[in-house]
Amino acid sequence: MRVAIAGGHGQIALRLERLLSARGDNVVGIIRRAEQAADLRAAGARPVVCDLEKASVADVAAHLSGVDAVVFAAGAGPASGASRKDTVDRAAAVLFADAAEAAGVPRYLMISGKGVGTEPPAGTDPVFAVYLKAKAEADADLRARAGLAWTILKPGPLTDEPATGRVTLAESTPHGDVSRDDVALVLRALLDEPGAAGRTLELVGGVTPVADAVRAPLR
């Protein structure tokens, strides 16, 4: 399988690149800064420098030619302001989906988050509220696309704990956190599960092995 990952230097993206390359997949990591390339090569991915805040749909589509699946793992990051929440978490996601459609990529995985699409509670940090709105709009844009076999994954709060290989994955889950390692394992499994297309799934830690957890919502 040939997979392209937007935000290829992110913490989940690097984990996913290692998993995919280890099983023999051809992985392309799309990054904004050339100095990140060595980390991607170490993870087994081919780095492609392309700034999704500045590139055109045609620019990005050219990098997706022949790709079987894409993963949108990009994000403005916690230190960014409100404007970049919109230009990365919303606009870049929409651009990436446009490019995937233009390139004929059949499969699109979106990393979103629990709480996205719900009304922020009173007292929510204003910048974080903008982030939630941007992610919700990106998710809504993806759901409206008939030309992509999309899946939206909404993990709970992320940790750096080692993978357990056991999670809870469903349209709605209880509150809970999940390790980045386990998120990467679930993404790898979702790439292999066409039946997950058209689903929005929440993810937290749990007791169900990843392979079973990915199949369970499809029954």
Backbone as numpy.savetxt, mean C-alpha at the origin, in Angstrom:
# Nx Ny Nz CAx CAy CAz Cx Cy Cz
6.07 -13.21 -10.86 5.23 -12.02 -10.86 6.11 -10.77 -10.86
5.70 -9.77 -11.63 6.41 -8.48 -11.62 5.56 -7.48 -10.86
6.13 -6.91 -9.82 5.40 -6.03 -8.90 6.12 -4.70 -8.80
5.37 -3.61 -8.88 5.93 -2.27 -8.67 5.33 -1.70 -7.40
6.19 -1.10 -6.57 5.76 -0.57 -5.28 6.06 0.91 -5.22
5.02 1.72 -5.10 5.19 3.16 -4.92 5.52 3.43 -3.47
6.48 4.33 -3.24 6.96 4.53 -1.88 7.88 3.39 -1.49
8.76 3.02 -2.44 9.55 1.81 -2.30 10.56 1.81 -1.17
10.81 2.99 -0.56 11.76 3.05 0.55 11.06 3.08 1.91
9.74 2.95 1.91 9.01 2.95 3.17 9.27 1.68 3.97
8.91 1.73 5.24 9.23 0.60 6.13 8.49 -0.67 5.74
7.22 -0.55 5.37 6.50 -1.73 4.91 6.98 -2.14 3.53
7.22 -1.16 2.66 7.65 -1.46 1.30 8.95 -2.26 1.29
9.94 -1.86 2.07 11.20 -2.58 2.10 11.01 -4.02 2.59
10.15 -4.21 3.56 9.87 -5.56 4.03 9.22 -6.39 2.93
8.26 -5.79 2.22 7.58 -6.50 1.15 8.55 -6.81 0.00
9.42 -5.89 -0.30 10.41 -6.14 -1.36 11.29 -7.34 -1.02
11.70 -7.44 0.23 12.51 -8.59 0.64 11.74 -9.90 0.47
10.48 -9.90 0.89 9.67 -11.10 0.79 9.46 -11.52 -0.66
9.14 -10.55 -1.51 8.85 -10.87 -2.90 10.10 -11.31 -3.65
11.19 -10.59 -3.44 12.43 -10.95 -4.14 12.93 -12.32 -3.67
12.71 -12.65 -2.40 13.17 -13.94 -1.87 12.47 -15.11 -2.54
11.25 -14.89 -3.00 10.55 -15.99 -3.67 10.69 -15.93 -5.20
11.51 -14.99 -5.67 11.83 -14.95 -7.09 11.04 -13.97 -7.91
10.23 -13.12 -7.28 9.49 -12.11 -8.03 10.42 -11.00 -8.51
10.01 -10.34 -9.57 10.72 -9.19 -10.11 10.09 -7.95 -9.51
10.84 -7.26 -8.66 10.27 -6.15 -7.88 10.89 -4.83 -8.29
10.04 -3.85 -8.57 10.46 -2.49 -8.88 10.01 -1.60 -7.73
10.92 -0.83 -7.16 10.57 0.11 -6.11 10.68 1.53 -6.61
9.59 2.26 -6.56 9.56 3.64 -7.04 9.87 4.57 -5.88
10.92 5.37 -6.04 11.40 6.23 -4.96 11.56 7.66 -5.46
11.61 8.58 -4.51 11.72 10.00 -4.85 13.17 10.48 -4.86
14.04 9.82 -4.09 15.41 10.29 -3.94 16.39 9.20 -4.33
17.35 9.56 -5.18 18.31 8.59 -5.69 19.15 7.96 -4.59
19.39 8.68 -3.49 20.23 8.14 -2.43 19.57 6.97 -1.70
18.29 6.73 -1.96 17.61 5.58 -1.35 17.83 4.29 -2.14
18.43 4.40 -3.32 18.50 3.25 -4.22 19.24 2.07 -3.63
20.33 2.31 -2.90 21.13 1.21 -2.37 20.32 0.35 -1.40
19.45 0.97 -0.63 18.62 0.20 0.31 17.66 -0.71 -0.44
17.14 -0.24 -1.57 16.23 -1.07 -2.36 16.97 -2.24 -2.98
18.17 -1.97 -3.49 18.95 -3.07 -4.08 19.26 -4.13 -3.02
19.57 -3.68 -1.82 19.84 -4.62 -0.73 18.62 -5.46 -0.39
17.43 -4.90 -0.63 16.19 -5.63 -0.38 15.79 -6.51 -1.56
16.56 -6.44 -2.66 16.27 -7.26 -3.82 15.39 -6.61 -4.86
15.16 -5.30 -4.73 14.31 -4.59 -5.68 15.14 -3.73 -6.62
14.59 -3.47 -7.80 15.22 -2.55 -8.74 14.68 -1.15 -8.49
15.53 -0.21 -8.10 15.02 1.14 -7.82 14.75 1.93 -9.10
13.68 2.68 -9.07 13.32 3.62 -10.13 13.04 4.96 -9.48
13.79 5.98 -9.86 13.58 7.31 -9.30 12.50 8.02 -10.09
11.40 8.34 -9.42 10.26 9.02 -10.06 9.47 9.70 -8.96
9.42 11.01 -8.98 8.72 11.79 -7.97 7.24 11.86 -8.33
6.41 11.15 -7.58 4.98 11.09 -7.89 4.26 12.41 -7.65
4.90 13.36 -6.99 4.31 14.68 -6.83 4.55 15.56 -8.05
5.47 15.15 -8.92 5.81 15.97 -10.08 5.61 15.25 -11.41
5.59 13.95 -11.41 5.53 13.17 -12.65 4.14 13.24 -13.28
4.10 12.99 -14.58 2.84 12.88 -15.30 2.36 11.43 -15.28
1.10 11.23 -15.65 0.58 9.87 -15.75 1.40 9.07 -16.74
1.76 9.68 -17.88 2.55 8.98 -18.89 3.92 8.59 -18.36
4.53 9.48 -17.58 5.84 9.18 -16.99 5.76 7.92 -16.13
4.76 7.88 -15.26 4.65 6.76 -14.32 4.23 5.50 -15.07
3.30 5.63 -16.02 2.85 4.46 -16.78 4.00 3.77 -17.50
4.97 4.57 -17.96 6.12 3.98 -18.65 6.90 3.06 -17.72
6.95 3.39 -16.43 7.66 2.54 -15.47 6.85 1.29 -15.10
5.55 1.29 -15.42 4.68 0.17 -15.05 4.42 -0.78 -16.21
5.05 -0.55 -17.33 4.85 -1.42 -18.49 5.25 -2.86 -18.16
4.35 -3.78 -18.42 4.63 -5.19 -18.18 4.49 -5.64 -16.74
4.02 -4.76 -15.87 3.88 -5.09 -14.44 2.56 -5.85 -14.22
2.61 -6.86 -13.37 1.42 -7.66 -13.06 0.59 -7.07 -11.93
1.24 -6.36 -11.02 0.54 -5.81 -9.86 1.32 -4.63 -9.32
0.59 -3.69 -8.71 1.23 -2.55 -8.06 0.74 -2.46 -6.63
1.59 -1.87 -5.79 1.24 -1.62 -4.39 1.51 -0.14 -4.12
0.51 0.57 -3.63 0.73 1.97 -3.24 1.05 2.00 -1.76
2.35 2.19 -1.47 2.83 2.24 -0.09 3.44 3.59 0.24
3.21 4.59 -0.62 3.79 5.91 -0.41 3.00 6.68 0.65
3.66 7.62 1.27 3.00 8.47 2.24 3.85 9.69 2.52
3.21 10.78 2.89 3.95 12.01 3.14 4.79 11.92 4.40
4.41 11.05 5.32 5.20 10.88 6.54 4.71 11.77 7.67
4.99 11.38 8.92 4.46 12.09 10.08 5.00 13.50 10.25
6.16 13.80 9.68 6.75 15.13 9.86 6.28 16.13 8.82
5.47 15.71 7.87 5.04 16.60 6.79 3.83 17.43 7.20
3.63 18.52 6.48 2.49 19.39 6.75 1.26 18.99 5.97
0.20 19.77 6.14 -1.09 19.44 5.54 -1.03 19.40 4.02
-0.26 20.28 3.41 -0.25 20.34 1.95 0.27 19.05 1.34
1.30 18.45 1.97 1.85 17.22 1.41 0.97 16.01 1.73
0.13 16.10 2.74 -0.85 15.03 2.93 -1.74 14.94 1.70
-2.08 16.09 1.14 -2.93 16.08 -0.05 -2.14 15.68 -1.29
-0.95 16.20 -1.48 -0.22 15.94 -2.72 0.33 14.52 -2.79
0.60 13.90 -1.64 1.11 12.52 -1.65 0.00 11.52 -1.35
-0.64 11.66 -0.20 -1.58 10.63 0.25 -2.85 10.58 -0.59
-3.22 11.68 -1.22 -4.36 11.67 -2.13 -3.92 11.71 -3.59
-3.29 12.84 -3.99 -3.04 13.06 -5.41 -2.08 12.03 -6.01
-1.03 11.68 -5.29 -0.09 10.70 -5.83 -0.75 9.33 -5.96
-1.63 8.98 -5.03 -2.35 7.71 -5.13 -3.26 7.69 -6.35
-3.95 8.79 -6.59 -4.82 8.88 -7.76 -3.99 8.81 -9.05
-2.88 9.53 -9.06 -1.99 9.50 -10.22 -1.48 8.08 -10.47
-1.10 7.38 -9.43 -0.56 6.03 -9.57 -1.64 5.08 -10.11
-2.86 5.26 -9.67 -3.96 4.44 -10.20 -4.22 4.79 -11.67
-4.19 6.07 -12.01 -4.33 6.46 -13.42 -3.26 5.79 -14.28
-2.03 5.81 -13.78 -0.91 5.23 -14.52 -1.05 3.72 -14.63
-1.51 3.07 -13.57 -1.70 1.63 -13.62 -2.75 1.26 -14.67
-3.82 2.02 -14.72 -4.83 1.77 -15.75 -4.26 2.01 -17.14
-3.52 3.10 -17.30 -2.95 3.41 -18.61 -1.98 2.34 -19.07
-1.26 1.73 -18.13 -0.28 0.70 -18.46 -0.90 -0.70 -18.56
-2.18 -0.81 -18.24 -2.84 -2.11 -18.29 -2.49 -3.04 -17.15
-2.12 -2.46 -16.01 -1.81 -3.29 -14.84 -3.12 -3.82 -14.25
-3.25 -5.13 -14.06 -4.53 -5.66 -13.60 -4.80 -5.54 -12.10
-3.76 -5.50 -11.28 -3.94 -5.64 -9.82 -3.36 -4.44 -9.09
-4.09 -3.91 -8.11 -3.68 -2.72 -7.37 -3.98 -2.92 -5.90
-2.96 -2.90 -5.08 -3.13 -2.95 -3.62 -2.85 -1.57 -3.04
-3.73 -1.12 -2.21 -3.60 0.18 -1.54 -3.42 -0.04 -0.05
-2.37 0.55 0.53 -2.22 0.54 1.98 -2.91 1.79 2.51
-3.97 1.59 3.27 -4.71 2.68 3.88 -4.53 2.57 5.40
-5.56 2.74 6.17 -5.42 2.64 7.61 -6.76 2.57 8.31
-6.80 1.85 9.43 -8.02 1.85 10.23 -8.35 3.28 10.66
-9.60 3.62 10.59 -10.03 4.98 10.93 -10.19 5.85 9.71
-9.57 5.49 8.60 -9.74 6.24 7.36 -11.17 6.02 6.86
-11.85 7.12 6.53 -13.22 7.02 6.06 -14.25 7.23 7.15
-13.80 7.43 8.39 -14.72 7.75 9.48 -14.45 9.17 9.96
-15.41 9.74 10.63 -15.28 11.11 11.12 -14.23 11.17 12.23
-13.22 12.03 12.09 -12.21 12.13 13.16 -12.86 12.59 14.46
-12.44 12.03 15.58 -13.02 12.45 16.86 -12.65 13.90 17.18
-13.43 14.50 18.04 -13.15 15.86 18.47 -11.76 15.93 19.07
-11.04 17.00 18.73 -9.71 17.18 19.26 -8.61 16.56 18.43
-8.97 15.94 17.29 -7.96 15.36 16.41 -7.02 16.45 15.89
-5.74 16.16 15.89 -4.76 17.10 15.34 -5.18 17.50 13.93
-5.19 18.81 13.61 -5.68 19.25 12.30 -4.93 18.64 11.12
-3.62 18.49 11.24 -2.85 17.91 10.14 -3.21 16.43 9.97
-3.40 15.73 11.08 -3.80 14.33 10.97 -5.19 14.21 10.38
-6.07 15.16 10.68 -7.41 15.16 10.08 -7.32 15.33 8.57
-6.40 16.18 8.10 -6.19 16.34 6.65 -5.70 15.03 6.05
-4.79 14.36 6.76 -4.29 13.05 6.30 -5.44 12.06 6.15
-6.31 11.96 7.16 -7.42 11.03 7.09 -8.33 11.35 5.92
-8.58 12.63 5.67 -9.43 13.04 4.55 -8.76 12.68 3.22
-7.45 12.93 3.12 -6.73 12.63 1.88 -6.77 11.13 1.59
-6.52 10.32 2.61 -6.55 8.87 2.40 -7.95 8.39 2.04
-8.96 8.96 2.68 -10.34 8.57 2.37 -10.69 8.89 0.92
-10.25 10.04 0.44 -10.54 10.41 -0.95 -9.79 9.51 -1.92
-8.56 9.15 -1.58 -7.80 8.23 -2.43 -8.47 6.86 -2.47
-8.93 6.38 -1.32 -9.62 5.09 -1.28 -10.90 5.14 -2.11
-11.66 6.22 -1.98 -12.91 6.35 -2.73 -12.65 6.38 -4.23
-11.59 7.07 -4.64 -11.24 7.11 -6.05 -10.96 5.69 -6.56
-10.23 4.92 -5.77 -9.87 3.56 -6.20 -11.11 2.67 -6.29
-12.01 2.79 -5.33 -13.22 1.96 -5.35 -14.07 2.23 -6.59
-13.97 3.42 -7.16 -14.78 3.77 -8.33 -14.20 3.27 -9.64
-13.05 2.63 -9.59 -12.37 2.21 -10.82 -12.74 0.76 -11.16
-13.45 0.61 -12.27 -13.83 -0.73 -12.71 -12.68 -1.44 -13.42
-11.68 -0.68 -13.86 -10.61 -1.27 -14.66 -9.47 -1.86 -13.85
-9.53 -1.76 -12.53 -8.48 -2.30 -11.68 -9.06 -3.30 -10.69
-8.38 -4.42 -10.53 -8.74 -5.39 -9.49 -8.06 -4.94 -8.21
-8.70 -4.03 -7.49 -8.08 -3.37 -6.35 -8.44 -4.07 -5.04
-7.57 -3.94 -4.08 -7.84 -4.30 -2.69 -7.27 -3.20 -1.81
-8.05 -2.74 -0.86 -7.61 -1.72 0.09 -7.37 -2.40 1.44
-6.15 -2.29 1.93 -5.79 -2.88 3.21 -5.65 -1.78 4.25
-6.34 -1.93 5.37 -6.38 -0.89 6.40 -5.81 -1.44 7.71
-4.49 -1.38 7.87 -3.90 -1.89 9.12 -4.22 -0.98 10.31
-4.19 -1.58 11.49 -4.25 -0.80 12.71 -2.91 -0.14 12.98
-2.73 0.48 14.14 -1.46 1.12 14.48 -0.30 0.14 14.30
0.79 0.65 13.70 1.90 -0.21 13.30 2.97 -0.29 14.37
3.57 -1.47 14.49 4.67 -1.66 15.42 5.86 -2.28 14.67
7.01 -2.28 15.33 8.20 -2.90 14.77 8.48 -4.26 15.41
7.50 -4.85 16.03 7.66 -6.19 16.60 7.90 -7.21 15.48
8.58 -8.29 15.78 8.80 -9.33 14.76 7.46 -9.92 14.29
7.47 -10.46 13.08 6.28 -11.09 12.54 5.84 -12.26 13.41
4.54 -12.39 13.57 3.99 -13.58 14.21 3.42 -14.53 13.16
3.10 -13.99 11.98 2.46 -14.80 10.96 1.00 -15.09 11.26
0.46 -14.42 12.29 -0.93 -14.64 12.70 -1.62 -13.28 12.87
-2.78 -13.14 12.24 -3.45 -11.84 12.17 -4.96 -12.02 12.24
-5.65 -10.89 12.32 -7.10 -10.83 12.13 -7.34 -9.93 10.93
-8.01 -10.45 9.92 -8.26 -9.72 8.67 -9.73 -9.87 8.33
-10.44 -8.74 8.26 -11.88 -8.77 8.00 -12.33 -7.39 7.56
-13.58 -7.30 7.11 -14.10 -5.99 6.72 -14.15 -5.05 7.91
-14.33 -5.59 9.09 -14.28 -4.79 10.32 -13.61 -5.63 11.40
-12.63 -5.05 12.07 -11.91 -5.77 13.12 -11.98 -4.98 14.42
-11.74 -5.63 15.55 -11.61 -4.90 16.81 -10.39 -3.99 16.76
-10.33 -3.09 17.73 -9.15 -2.24 17.83 -7.94 -3.11 18.14
-6.80 -2.76 17.54 -5.57 -3.48 17.82 -4.47 -3.02 16.91
-3.23 -3.29 17.32 -2.12 -2.93 16.46 -1.66 -4.15 15.67
-0.66 -3.93 14.81 -0.16 -5.00 13.97 1.28 -4.65 13.58
2.12 -5.66 13.49 3.51 -5.37 13.14 3.65 -5.12 11.64
4.62 -4.29 11.30 4.90 -4.03 9.88 5.29 -5.32 9.17
6.00 -6.21 9.87 6.35 -7.50 9.27 5.10 -8.27 8.86
4.11 -8.29 9.74 2.88 -9.02 9.41 2.09 -8.33 8.31
2.11 -7.02 8.26 1.45 -6.32 7.15 2.08 -6.74 5.82
3.39 -6.81 5.78 4.07 -7.22 4.55 3.69 -8.65 4.17
3.59 -9.54 5.15 3.18 -10.91 4.86 1.77 -10.96 4.27
0.88 -10.14 4.81 -0.50 -10.11 4.30 -0.53 -9.54 2.89
0.23 -8.49 2.63 0.28 -7.93 1.28 0.77 -8.98 0.28
1.81 -9.71 0.65 2.31 -10.76 -0.25 1.21 -11.78 -0.54
0.49 -12.18 0.48 -0.59 -13.15 0.28 -1.72 -12.59 -0.56
-2.05 -11.31 -0.37 -3.12 -10.69 -1.15 -2.77 -10.61 -2.63
-1.49 -10.42 -2.94 -1.08 -10.40 -4.33 -1.39 -11.72 -5.03
-1.42 -12.80 -4.27 -1.66 -14.13 -4.82 -3.14 -14.53 -4.76
-3.99 -13.63 -4.26 -5.39 -13.99 -4.04 -6.32 -13.09 -4.87
-6.62 -13.49 -6.12 -7.49 -12.65 -6.95 -8.88 -12.47 -6.38
-9.31 -13.41 -5.54 -10.64 -13.29 -4.95 -10.77 -12.13 -3.98
-9.63 -11.53 -3.57 -9.69 -10.38 -2.67 -9.97 -9.08 -3.41
-10.03 -9.11 -4.72 -10.29 -7.89 -5.50 -11.65 -7.32 -5.15
-11.69 -6.00 -5.07 -12.93 -5.31 -4.75 -13.28 -5.31 -3.28
-12.33 -5.67 -2.42 -12.59 -5.73 -0.99 -11.77 -4.68 -0.24
-12.36 -4.14 0.81 -11.66 -3.27 1.75 -11.57 -4.03 3.06
-10.35 -4.29 3.52 -10.13 -5.18 4.65 -9.30 -4.50 5.74
-9.76 -4.62 6.98 -9.00 -4.13 8.11 -8.09 -5.24 8.63
-6.95 -4.82 9.20 -5.94 -5.78 9.64 -5.40 -5.40 11.01
-5.43 -6.35 11.93 -4.78 -6.19 13.23 -4.12 -7.53 13.58
-3.34 -7.52 14.65 -2.77 -8.77 15.10 -3.86 -9.74 15.51
-3.53 -11.04 15.48 -4.54 -12.03 15.82 -3.95 -13.40 15.99
-4.76 -14.42 15.77 -4.33 -15.80 15.99 -4.42 -16.65 14.72
-4.95 -16.10 13.65 -5.16 -16.87 12.43 -3.94 -16.77 11.53
-3.41 -17.90 11.06 -2.28 -17.83 10.12 -2.62 -16.99 8.90
-1.63 -16.26 8.40 -1.88 -15.29 7.33 -2.60 -15.93 6.14
-2.15 -17.08 5.68 -2.78 -17.71 4.51 -4.26 -17.97 4.76
-4.61 -18.44 5.95 -6.01 -18.69 6.28 -6.77 -17.39 6.44
-6.13 -16.39 7.04 -6.78 -15.10 7.27 -7.14 -14.42 5.95
-6.29 -14.56 4.94 -6.54 -13.94 3.64 -7.70 -14.65 2.93
-7.81 -15.95 3.13 -8.92 -16.68 2.48 -10.23 -16.52 3.22
-10.19 -16.31 4.53 -11.41 -16.31 5.35 -12.46 -15.31 4.89
-12.11 -14.03 4.59 -13.16 -13.08 4.20 -13.81 -13.41 2.86
-13.21 -14.33 2.09 -13.70 -14.64 0.76 -14.71 -15.78 0.76
-14.86 -16.43 1.90 -15.76 -17.58 1.97 -17.21 -17.13 2.03
